[in-house]
Amino acid sequence: MEPITKARAHEFLEAALVAHIGVVVEGEPYVTPMSFIIHEGRILFRTKPGRRLEGIKTNPVVSIETSTFDETSGDWTSVIVKGNATIEKDDVVVQATLTGLYDKYREILGTPLGRGGIQPIASFPNVVTVEILEISGMSSSGPFSMRTRPGRL
């Protein structure tokens, strides 16, 4: 395993389509996938009321992870973020989040009016901003081997 630079970790995070966010709810870890954008150096995403949002409200320190694994070569990369999450109140940032999500996922989702479009704000009424406090990443840096297996297999 080899560490990647902070600059490469930021690039990798920005290019990722899916990440996983870990929060603490009633003293227990809770991890869910999320779609997100990077805007002005912060991670932004939408969420419904529920366990994830309650965890953020009671303990705003979150962990976000995204990774890739190439089944052919065995190469992998993983980036982990420690951040502070807040529910966004600024209408300009909320609108930038909606626009950014549409732009990022347009090819995957189709048009906003289509069946696979981004769901209206009413269905995901909360925008969350995560200030990145720490970011780090690792990669296999070469062919899959005992030395580079993800998760220390």
C-alpha positions as CSV (number, residue, x, y, z in Angstrom):
1,M,0.0,0.0,0.0
2,E,1.1,3.5,-0.8
3,P,-0.2,6.8,0.5
4,I,-1.5,9.2,-2.2
5,T,-0.9,13.0,-1.9
6,K,-3.6,15.3,-0.5
7,A,-4.0,16.9,-3.9
8,R,-4.6,13.4,-5.5
9,A,-7.0,12.5,-2.7
10,H,-9.0,15.7,-3.4
11,E,-9.0,14.9,-7.2
12,F,-10.1,11.3,-6.5
13,L,-12.9,12.5,-4.2
14,E,-14.2,15.0,-6.6
15,A,-14.3,12.5,-9.4
16,A,-16.1,9.8,-7.4
17,L,-19.7,9.2,-8.1
18,V,-20.6,7.5,-4.8
19,A,-19.2,7.8,-1.3
20,H,-20.2,6.3,2.1
21,I,-20.8,8.5,5.1
22,G,-20.4,7.3,8.6
23,V,-22.3,9.0,11.5
24,V,-23.0,8.0,15.1
25,V,-26.6,7.5,16.0
26,E,-27.5,6.8,19.6
27,G,-23.9,5.7,20.3
28,E,-23.8,3.3,17.3
29,P,-22.1,3.7,13.9
30,Y,-24.4,4.1,10.9
31,V,-23.0,4.1,7.3
32,T,-24.9,4.9,4.2
33,P,-24.0,5.6,0.5
34,M,-24.5,9.1,-0.8
35,S,-24.3,11.1,-4.0
36,F,-22.4,14.4,-3.5
37,I,-20.6,17.3,-5.1
38,I,-17.6,19.3,-4.0
39,H,-18.3,23.0,-3.9
40,E,-15.8,25.6,-2.7
41,G,-13.7,22.9,-1.0
42,R,-16.7,21.4,0.9
43,I,-18.7,18.2,0.4
44,L,-22.4,18.9,-0.3
45,F,-25.2,16.4,-0.4
46,R,-29.0,16.0,0.1
47,T,-30.7,13.8,2.6
48,K,-34.1,13.0,3.9
49,P,-35.1,13.1,7.5
50,G,-33.9,9.9,9.2
51,R,-31.1,8.2,11.0
52,R,-28.3,9.9,9.0
53,L,-29.7,13.4,9.6
54,E,-30.3,12.7,13.2
55,G,-26.7,11.5,13.6
56,I,-25.5,14.7,12.0
57,K,-27.6,16.9,14.3
58,T,-26.4,15.2,17.5
59,N,-22.8,14.6,16.5
60,P,-21.6,16.6,13.5
61,V,-18.2,14.8,13.1
62,V,-18.5,12.5,10.2
63,S,-16.3,10.1,8.2
64,I,-16.7,9.8,4.4
65,E,-15.0,7.1,2.3
66,T,-14.9,6.4,-1.4
67,S,-12.9,3.8,-3.3
68,T,-12.4,2.0,-6.5
69,F,-11.3,-1.6,-7.2
70,D,-10.3,-2.9,-10.7
71,E,-11.2,-6.5,-10.9
72,T,-8.9,-7.2,-13.8
73,S,-5.7,-5.7,-12.3
74,G,-6.5,-5.8,-8.6
75,D,-5.5,-2.1,-8.3
76,W,-7.5,-0.1,-5.8
77,T,-7.6,3.4,-4.3
78,S,-9.4,4.6,-1.2
79,V,-9.9,8.1,0.2
80,I,-11.1,8.9,3.7
81,V,-12.3,12.3,4.9
82,K,-12.9,13.4,8.5
83,G,-15.3,16.4,8.5
84,N,-17.7,18.6,10.3
85,A,-21.3,18.4,8.9
86,T,-23.9,21.1,9.2
87,I,-27.4,21.5,7.7
88,E,-27.2,24.2,5.1
89,K,-29.4,27.2,5.5
90,D,-28.0,29.4,2.8
91,D,-30.4,29.3,-0.2
92,V,-27.6,30.1,-2.6
93,V,-25.6,27.1,-1.4
94,V,-28.8,24.9,-1.5
95,Q,-29.4,26.0,-5.1
96,A,-25.7,25.5,-6.0
97,T,-26.0,21.9,-4.6
98,L,-29.0,21.1,-6.7
99,T,-27.4,22.5,-9.8
100,G,-24.1,20.8,-9.0
101,L,-25.8,17.4,-8.5
102,Y,-27.7,17.7,-11.7
103,D,-24.6,18.6,-13.6
104,K,-22.5,15.8,-12.1
105,Y,-25.1,13.1,-12.5
106,R,-26.9,14.3,-15.7
107,E,-25.6,11.5,-17.9
108,I,-26.5,8.8,-15.4
109,L,-29.9,10.2,-14.5
110,G,-31.3,11.6,-17.7
111,T,-33.3,14.8,-17.6
112,P,-34.8,16.3,-14.4
113,L,-38.2,15.6,-15.9
114,G,-37.4,12.1,-16.8
115,R,-38.1,9.1,-14.7
116,G,-34.5,8.8,-13.6
117,G,-34.0,12.6,-13.0
118,I,-32.9,14.1,-9.7
119,Q,-35.7,14.0,-7.2
120,P,-37.4,17.3,-6.3
121,I,-36.2,19.2,-3.2
122,A,-39.3,18.1,-1.4
123,S,-38.2,14.5,-1.3
124,F,-34.7,15.3,-0.1
125,P,-35.3,18.6,1.7
126,N,-32.0,18.9,3.6
127,V,-28.7,19.9,2.1
128,V,-25.7,19.1,4.3
129,T,-22.3,20.8,4.0
130,V,-19.2,18.9,5.2
131,E,-16.2,21.0,6.0
132,I,-13.1,18.8,5.2
133,L,-11.0,18.7,8.3
134,E,-8.7,15.9,7.2
135,I,-8.2,13.9,4.0
136,S,-6.0,11.0,3.3
137,G,-5.8,8.2,0.7
138,M,-4.0,5.0,-0.1
139,S,-3.6,2.9,-3.2
140,S,-2.3,-0.5,-4.2
141,S,0.4,1.2,-6.3
142,G,0.7,-1.9,-8.5
143,P,-0.5,-5.4,-9.1
144,F,-2.6,-7.1,-6.5
145,S,-0.3,-9.0,-4.1
146,M,-0.1,-10.0,-0.5
147,R,1.5,-6.6,0.3
148,T,-1.3,-4.5,-1.4
149,R,-4.6,-6.3,-0.7
150,P,-7.4,-3.9,0.3
151,G,-8.6,-4.3,3.8
152,R,-5.6,-6.5,4.7
153,L,-7.1,-9.7,3.3
